[in-house]
Amino acid sequence: MTSPPRVTMLVNGGMDSPMGHRAQALATRLQPSYQIEIAYRRSKRARSIATFFSVLRHQRPAIVYVFDLGISGISAALAYRAATGCSLVVDTGDAFAAILQATGRLGRLGYEWAKRYEQAVLRGANHVVVRGTLLRELALRAGAKGVTIVPDGVDVDHYRPLDARALRVSLGAERRFTVGVLGNLQWHARRQWCYGVELIEALSRLQGTPLIGLVIGNGSGLPRLQQLASERGIVDGVRFLGYKPHTSLPQYINAMDVCLSTQTNDIVGQVRTTAKLPVYLACGRFVLASRVGEAARILPEEMLVEYVGGFDPTYPSRLAERIERILKEPELLALGQRSRVIAEAEFDYAVLTARVREMLGRVLAEGHG
């Protein structure tokens, strides 16, 4: 009896990172059609490259599947392919060079290097998996041999509508309207922004209304958000909840009446799905999202808010107007029932895995052709 083809997934992040969860979700569902092993980055770059390469030599996969364009996973995969002739699949959800530039981590020469690196990886892979529609166009323009769209996904059995009344009571929000945001709260010095700024600025424009803000996440931006809430005089109206593990996150999302998903209207935001949008939708939440990227493609008009350019200081005012409208017309929240349908059609890992399974079959066939 022939053994299933072996695929090794290299995650440029930890087991509990967004890409770690994505790899685990796909691997579980791809078996037994494929033998899947996952390796995670656990140390600094040079050691990670050596560790990844050692894993590949031991497992001897027919396909190496790398999540994100981090140098550790890509370098090890390319070295192993050069030695064995295996196939390489690269899974990316960001415009790599553009997002590094947006964070202020690259000068002009650094950006040019990152752009060339990005293009070389996309051209060199046997197949590229992207997590957004525009990113597919950019990958093809860069010379990718084949591209499949597999957006950020969600386990719709884990993330689902739940009764969060007890949690709301513990948060002091049982009789108040809750608006929440989930994200990696890393501070962008150049833009003076991170996830949550738009929430606090919007709430500061709605003082006197029965609102509570919920902020889930950790990072360098957390103390800045807390300081901003204090400066705006709304510190008692915001709950900073810190990091919440995957196991308890659905309960906290269900404690939100409205969930925020904000992306900039530039190349960084336009190519993205973001992992938070699928989980909001799977929990049946009403979402207010900037009219950018995949959110603009799939969400109903009532959930979209205009965002202008790479940084829009007027966005919190428009966001506040939309929140105020929902306070006056709470029947709008019933649109959250449509959210679950969107999640099941667009982001359910059962649907996405079928797409990945078919793609891997084509890569294997082309590799043996």
Beta strands, then each sheet from edge to edge (+ up, - down):
strand 1: 6-11
strand 2: 35-40
strand 3: 63-67
strand 4: 87-92
strand 5: 127-130
strand 6: 147-149
strand 7: 177-182
strand 8: 211-216
strand 9: 238-242
strand 10: 258-261
strand 11: 286-290
strand 12: 304-305
sheet 1: 2+ 1+ 3+ 4+ 5+ 6+
sheet 2: 9+ 8+ 7+ 10+ 11+ 12+
end
